[in-house]
Amino acid sequence: MALPYRPLGAVKQLLEQIGLEVTYAYDDLVFLMHNPVLLQFGEVGEMLFFHVNVETGDDEAQHLFAAIQAAAAGQGITLLQRGKYRLSAGEDENLSLEFLDDAALQ
């Protein structure tokens, strides 16, 4: 059975099963409590991308990826690592989200 486009309910459920909480969802992005990682829906419901916050340590990121990947596979969702991101304070109390390529991290 194919998953619907951007299956937020299924993703929230699989995250809750492993003790993670969704704090906000906007468009194709899913923000988790304390923002260690960010999930992004792909073009089809079965695809989910994993972005790591620049402030998250490598060990924590690897642990979260493995846990989310295992739970996602049980729902028929493929999780792929995509890279890093940075959240910072923007203008007028807004947050600014920046996806980083490898060159920006050096």
C-alpha positions as CSV (number, residue, x, y, z in Angstrom):
1,M,0.0,0.0,0.0
2,A,1.4,3.4,-1.1
3,L,1.8,6.1,1.5
4,P,0.1,9.4,1.0
5,Y,2.0,12.5,-0.1
6,R,3.8,13.9,3.0
7,P,2.4,11.4,5.5
8,L,2.8,13.5,8.6
9,G,0.6,11.2,10.8
10,A,2.7,8.1,10.0
11,V,5.9,10.0,10.7
12,K,4.7,11.4,14.0
13,Q,3.6,8.0,15.0
14,L,6.9,6.3,14.2
15,L,8.8,9.1,16.0
16,E,6.6,8.8,19.1
17,Q,7.3,5.0,19.1
18,I,11.0,5.7,19.6
19,G,10.5,8.6,22.1
20,L,10.9,11.6,19.8
21,E,8.3,14.4,19.6
22,V,7.4,16.5,16.7
23,T,7.2,20.2,17.8
24,Y,6.3,21.8,14.4
25,A,5.6,20.9,10.8
26,Y,5.7,23.4,8.0
27,D,5.3,22.5,4.3
28,D,7.7,19.6,3.7
29,L,9.6,20.0,7.0
30,V,9.2,18.3,10.3
31,F,10.9,19.8,13.4
32,L,11.7,17.7,16.4
33,M,11.9,18.6,20.1
34,H,15.2,20.5,20.8
35,N,16.0,20.4,17.0
36,P,18.8,17.8,16.9
37,V,17.7,16.8,13.5
38,L,15.2,17.9,10.9
39,L,13.1,15.6,8.6
40,Q,12.0,16.6,5.1
41,F,9.4,14.8,3.1
42,G,10.4,13.7,-0.4
43,E,8.5,13.8,-3.6
44,V,6.7,10.6,-2.7
45,G,5.3,9.5,0.7
46,E,7.8,6.7,1.0
47,M,10.8,9.0,1.0
48,L,12.1,11.0,4.0
49,F,15.3,13.0,4.3
50,F,17.4,13.4,7.4
51,H,19.2,16.7,8.1
52,V,21.5,17.2,11.2
53,N,21.7,20.4,13.2
54,V,25.2,21.8,13.1
55,E,25.1,21.8,17.0
56,T,24.3,18.1,17.2
57,G,27.3,15.8,17.9
58,D,28.2,13.0,15.5
59,D,27.4,10.2,17.9
60,E,24.0,11.6,18.7
61,A,23.3,12.1,15.0
62,Q,24.3,8.6,14.2
63,H,22.1,7.2,17.0
64,L,19.1,9.2,15.9
65,F,19.5,8.2,12.2
66,A,19.7,4.5,13.1
67,A,16.7,4.7,15.4
68,I,14.5,6.7,12.9
69,Q,15.7,4.6,10.0
70,A,14.6,1.4,11.7
71,A,11.2,2.8,12.7
72,A,10.7,4.3,9.3
73,A,11.5,1.0,7.5
74,G,8.8,-0.6,9.5
75,Q,6.3,1.9,8.0
76,G,7.6,1.4,4.5
77,I,9.5,4.7,4.5
78,T,13.1,5.1,3.2
79,L,15.2,7.5,5.2
80,L,18.2,9.1,3.5
81,Q,20.9,11.3,5.0
82,R,21.1,14.7,3.4
83,G,23.5,17.0,5.3
84,K,23.5,19.7,7.9
85,Y,21.4,22.8,8.7
86,R,21.6,25.8,11.0
87,L,18.8,27.5,12.8
88,S,19.4,31.1,13.9
89,A,17.4,34.1,15.0
90,G,16.2,36.1,12.1
91,E,14.4,39.5,11.9
92,D,11.2,40.3,13.9
93,E,11.6,37.3,16.2
94,N,11.5,34.8,13.3
95,L,13.8,31.9,12.9
96,S,16.1,31.5,9.9
97,L,16.8,28.1,8.5
98,E,19.9,27.5,6.4
99,F,20.7,24.2,4.7
100,L,24.5,23.9,4.4
101,D,26.7,22.1,1.9
102,D,30.0,20.5,2.8
103,A,32.0,23.6,1.8
104,A,30.1,25.8,4.2
105,L,31.1,23.6,7.1
106,Q,34.8,24.1,6.8
